[in-house]
């Protein structure tokens, strides 16, 4: 028997700057690639049961861009529970997060706290 865990990976930074030494625009992209590759091949056994992951990535660059779930609302003017009806893309993101079995958060340290983009998504 195989069980698939719905796993949401939150990317913690929207910073998109190429470092002076070159490489990826976001250092977290390297970590994200590794996490996705590792989870794709990860298979655990629990008794007779095999456990795999179905991964969804929540990236602030995608979430806050034009057409994204929280487009133009980086400071999240109203919490979702204040809204009588969520816009369709926001509802879709909300459902992905609510239906998840587990979460992975990729986050840099940002002045000893959570990066603002990640706080707004969560």
Backbone as CSV, one residue per row, in Angstrom:
resi,resn,N_x,N_y,N_z,CA_x,CA_y,CA_z,C_x,C_y,C_z
1,UNK,0.842,-1.185,0.000,0.000,0.000,0.000,0.882,1.241,0.000
2,UNK,0.502,2.236,-0.790,1.261,3.487,-0.878,0.408,4.661,-0.396
3,UNK,1.000,5.478,0.457,0.355,6.695,0.928,1.149,7.879,0.380
4,UNK,0.442,8.848,-0.175,1.096,10.048,-0.688,0.758,11.220,0.220
5,UNK,1.792,11.824,0.763,1.616,12.991,1.630,1.610,14.256,0.783
6,UNK,0.578,15.065,0.928,0.546,16.365,0.261,1.479,17.280,1.048
7,UNK,2.545,17.711,0.395,3.588,18.487,1.045,3.691,19.862,0.397
8,UNK,3.633,20.901,1.206,3.792,22.267,0.707,5.178,22.751,1.113
9,UNK,5.940,23.238,0.122,7.253,23.829,0.372,7.105,25.339,0.217
10,UNK,7.335,26.067,1.312,7.294,27.528,1.296,8.705,28.049,1.049
11,UNK,8.865,28.894,0.032,10.143,29.562,-0.213,10.084,30.868,0.569
12,UNK,11.097,31.139,1.369,11.013,32.229,2.321,11.433,33.601,1.855
13,UNK,11.982,33.733,0.666,12.482,35.044,0.272,12.049,35.414,-1.135
14,UNK,11.753,36.691,-1.320,11.415,37.199,-2.644,12.601,37.959,-3.241
15,UNK,13.690,38.041,-2.505,14.871,38.762,-3.012,15.346,38.080,-4.285
16,UNK,15.608,38.883,-5.303,15.911,38.359,-6.622,17.097,39.128,-7.206
17,UNK,18.286,38.937,-6.613,19.476,39.696,-7.005,20.625,38.718,-7.235
18,UNK,21.318,38.860,-8.353,22.484,38.007,-8.615,23.619,38.452,-7.696
19,UNK,24.196,37.526,-6.917,25.300,37.913,-6.039,26.532,38.311,-6.861
20,UNK,27.431,39.101,-6.278,28.616,39.574,-7.012,29.468,38.434,-7.569
21,UNK,29.452,37.276,-6.923,30.268,36.143,-7.370,29.559,35.294,-8.432
22,UNK,28.322,35.672,-8.802,27.581,34.948,-9.839,26.714,33.855,-9.245
23,UNK,26.116,33.080,-10.102,25.265,31.981,-9.646,23.800,32.323,-9.755
24,UNK,22.993,31.569,-9.011,21.546,31.767,-9.036,21.191,33.154,-8.507
25,UNK,20.070,33.705,-9.019,19.611,35.010,-8.540,19.258,34.937,-7.061
26,UNK,18.664,33.826,-6.676,18.316,33.645,-5.263,19.080,32.433,-4.742
27,UNK,19.816,32.605,-3.676,20.567,31.485,-3.122,19.624,30.367,-2.680
28,UNK,18.420,30.740,-2.263,17.440,29.743,-1.842,16.997,28.828,-2.977
29,UNK,17.186,29.262,-4.231,16.823,28.410,-5.371,17.643,27.127,-5.386
30,UNK,18.909,27.219,-4.987,19.746,26.011,-4.915,19.186,25.036,-3.889
31,UNK,18.814,25.570,-2.749,18.251,24.724,-1.694,16.921,24.140,-2.158
32,UNK,16.099,24.951,-2.819,14.812,24.476,-3.323,15.003,23.321,-4.303
33,UNK,15.951,23.460,-5.229,16.216,22.387,-6.195,16.593,21.093,-5.473
34,UNK,17.445,21.210,-4.453,17.870,20.032,-3.700,16.685,19.402,-2.962
35,UNK,15.879,20.230,-2.306,14.718,19.715,-1.565,13.749,19.006,-2.508
36,UNK,13.456,19.614,-3.659,12.526,18.998,-4.609,13.070,17.682,-5.151
37,UNK,14.357,17.646,-5.474,14.963,16.406,-5.976,14.949,15.324,-4.905
38,UNK,15.267,15.698,-3.683,15.292,14.735,-2.577,13.893,14.197,-2.290
39,UNK,12.896,15.071,-2.289,11.533,14.621,-2.000,10.967,13.778,-3.141
40,UNK,11.381,14.064,-4.380,10.887,13.292,-5.524,11.347,11.838,-5.443
41,UNK,12.558,11.627,-4.954,13.055,10.249,-4.886,12.874,9.613,-3.507
42,UNK,12.395,10.388,-2.543,12.228,9.874,-1.176,11.053,8.903,-1.096
43,UNK,11.318,7.790,-0.504,10.295,6.778,-0.279,10.592,6.148,1.077
44,UNK,9.665,6.227,1.994,9.865,5.662,3.327,8.913,4.507,3.538
45,UNK,9.321,3.594,4.382,8.480,2.456,4.735,8.024,2.607,6.179
46,UNK,6.760,2.321,6.405,6.197,2.280,7.741,5.391,0.994,7.796
47,UNK,6.007,-0.049,8.295,5.382,-1.369,8.238,5.287,-1.806,6.788
48,UNK,4.083,-2.130,6.343,3.854,-2.541,4.954,3.568,-1.341,4.035
49,UNK,3.465,-0.163,4.629,3.066,1.028,3.887,4.282,1.775,3.337
50,UNK,4.186,2.234,2.080,5.213,3.063,1.454,4.696,4.495,1.433
51,UNK,5.542,5.417,1.854,5.143,6.820,1.935,5.950,7.645,0.939
52,UNK,5.229,8.430,0.114,5.837,9.319,-0.873,5.294,10.729,-0.672
53,UNK,5.830,11.671,-1.438,5.388,13.066,-1.334,4.855,13.592,-2.661
54,UNK,3.763,14.329,-2.591,3.248,15.125,-3.712,3.510,16.571,-3.301
55,UNK,4.414,17.245,-4.010,4.916,18.540,-3.562,4.297,19.704,-4.327
56,UNK,3.873,20.732,-3.574,3.447,22.024,-4.129,4.401,23.076,-3.578
57,UNK,4.876,23.968,-4.438,5.794,25.022,-4.010,5.024,26.341,-3.932
58,UNK,5.159,27.036,-2.803,4.566,28.365,-2.627,5.733,29.346,-2.557
59,UNK,5.899,30.093,-3.645,7.022,31.008,-3.796,6.492,32.448,-3.796
60,UNK,7.016,33.321,-2.931,6.501,34.692,-2.876,6.598,35.440,-4.209
61,UNK,7.588,35.108,-5.026,7.689,35.780,-6.327,6.454,35.468,-7.161
62,UNK,5.978,34.234,-7.116,4.781,33.849,-7.870,3.506,34.335,-7.198
63,UNK,3.469,34.278,-5.885,2.260,34.628,-5.135,1.930,36.120,-5.243
64,UNK,2.968,36.988,-5.218,2.732,38.432,-5.220,2.813,39.082,-6.598
65,UNK,3.178,38.326,-7.642,3.273,38.931,-8.980,1.873,39.192,-9.537
66,UNK,1.792,39.958,-10.618,0.504,40.204,-11.274,-0.114,38.866,-11.649
67,UNK,-1.342,38.670,-11.266,-2.031,37.413,-11.543,-1.817,36.357,-10.470
68,UNK,-0.985,36.652,-9.462,-0.743,35.710,-8.372,-1.862,35.748,-7.344
69,UNK,-1.822,34.815,-6.408,-2.880,34.689,-5.402,-3.027,35.933,-4.526
70,UNK,-1.917,36.604,-4.240,-1.954,37.810,-3.400,-1.387,39.008,-4.161
71,UNK,-1.660,39.086,-5.438,-1.099,40.131,-6.302,-1.325,41.524,-5.731
72,UNK,-0.219,42.283,-5.629,-0.306,43.672,-5.202,-0.666,43.876,-3.747
73,UNK,-0.676,42.811,-2.938,-1.079,42.956,-1.535,0.009,42.389,-0.620
74,UNK,1.241,42.840,-0.818,2.363,42.338,-0.045,2.217,42.527,1.447
75,UNK,1.513,43.601,1.854,1.339,43.791,3.292,0.082,43.100,3.793
76,UNK,-0.631,42.423,2.905,-1.846,41.699,3.238,-2.782,42.600,4.053
77,UNK,-3.413,43.530,3.366,-4.245,44.556,3.977,-5.301,43.992,4.927
78,UNK,-5.843,42.821,4.615,-6.837,42.192,5.500,-6.547,40.698,5.575
79,UNK,-6.545,40.125,6.782,-6.363,38.682,6.894,-7.478,37.945,6.151
80,UNK,-7.184,36.744,5.678,-8.171,36.015,4.881,-9.476,35.785,5.637
81,UNK,-9.419,35.623,6.954,-10.656,35.369,7.692,-11.537,36.616,7.816
82,UNK,-11.023,37.794,7.433,-11.843,39.006,7.400,-12.671,39.098,6.122
83,UNK,-12.265,38.376,5.100,-12.921,38.473,3.798,-14.192,37.632,3.767
84,UNK,-15.269,38.223,3.268,-16.513,37.460,3.128,-16.355,36.416,2.048
85,UNK,-15.637,36.789,0.984,-15.386,35.853,-0.109,-13.984,36.116,-0.650
86,UNK,-13.170,35.066,-0.716,-11.813,35.211,-1.227,-11.820,35.215,-2.746
87,UNK,-10.903,35.986,-3.356,-10.740,35.885,-4.803,-10.346,34.437,-5.157
88,UNK,-10.687,33.961,-6.361,-10.447,32.561,-6.731,-9.005,32.083,-6.543
89,UNK,-8.020,32.890,-6.942,-6.621,32.443,-6.810,-6.192,32.385,-5.348
90,UNK,-6.689,33.306,-4.536,-6.383,33.277,-3.110,-7.018,32.042,-2.475
91,UNK,-8.238,31.721,-2.867,-8.934,30.538,-2.352,-8.174,29.268,-2.743
92,UNK,-7.675,29.231,-3.977,-6.912,28.067,-4.451,-5.655,27.868,-3.605
93,UNK,-4.919,28.951,-3.336,-3.728,28.877,-2.494,-4.105,28.463,-1.078
94,UNK,-5.166,29.057,-0.548,-5.647,28.709,0.787,-5.962,27.214,0.879
95,UNK,-6.622,26.663,-0.136,-6.978,25.241,-0.143,-5.745,24.346,-0.195
96,UNK,-4.756,24.734,-1.008,-3.513,23.951,-1.089,-2.856,23.873,0.284
97,UNK,-2.807,25.002,0.975,-2.173,25.048,2.294,-2.991,24.256,3.318
98,UNK,-4.322,24.436,3.313,-5.175,23.737,4.280,-5.173,22.223,4.089
99,UNK,-5.097,21.765,2.841,-5.191,20.332,2.559,-3.868,19.592,2.722
100,UNK,-2.789,20.324,2.980,-1.473,19.693,3.093,-1.372,18.823,4.343
101,UNK,-0.600,17.750,4.204,-0.313,16.864,5.333,0.941,17.313,6.079
102,UNK,1.851,17.975,5.351,3.078,18.442,5.987,3.629,19.650,5.229
103,UNK,4.541,20.362,5.886,5.097,21.596,5.341,6.612,21.580,5.483
104,UNK,7.287,22.189,4.508,8.727,22.429,4.576,8.900,23.918,4.321
105,UNK,9.668,24.580,5.184,9.872,26.017,5.038,11.355,26.267,4.770
106,UNK,11.650,26.859,3.605,13.017,27.237,3.244,13.138,28.720,3.506
107,UNK,13.891,29.080,4.525,13.912,30.479,4.900,15.304,30.930,5.312
108,UNK,15.748,32.067,4.772,16.981,32.657,5.275,16.688,33.382,6.587
109,UNK,17.727,33.669,7.324,17.537,34.526,8.495,17.390,35.942,7.981
110,UNK,16.482,36.698,8.529,16.254,38.075,8.108,16.172,38.922,9.362
111,UNK,17.295,39.508,9.762,17.362,40.318,10.978,16.784,39.574,12.181
112,UNK,17.150,38.315,12.318,16.745,37.459,13.440,15.245,37.171,13.478
113,UNK,14.601,37.217,12.342,13.164,36.935,12.293,12.799,36.322,10.945
114,UNK,11.518,36.153,10.713,11.010,35.589,9.466,10.998,36.661,8.386
115,UNK,11.408,36.343,7.146,11.349,37.346,6.078,9.905,37.824,5.861
116,UNK,9.728,39.107,5.566,8.386,39.666,5.400,7.528,38.940,4.349
117,UNK,8.126,38.535,3.235,7.364,37.842,2.189,6.770,36.537,2.725
118,UNK,7.562,35.812,3.511,7.073,34.551,4.081,5.984,34.809,5.115
119,UNK,6.163,35.825,5.941,5.148,36.154,6.949,3.820,36.526,6.286
120,UNK,3.877,37.259,5.177,2.650,37.656,4.487,1.914,36.461,3.897
121,UNK,2.659,35.479,3.397,2.027,34.296,2.809,1.383,33.435,3.897
122,UNK,2.100,33.286,4.992,1.618,32.387,6.037,0.552,33.050,6.870
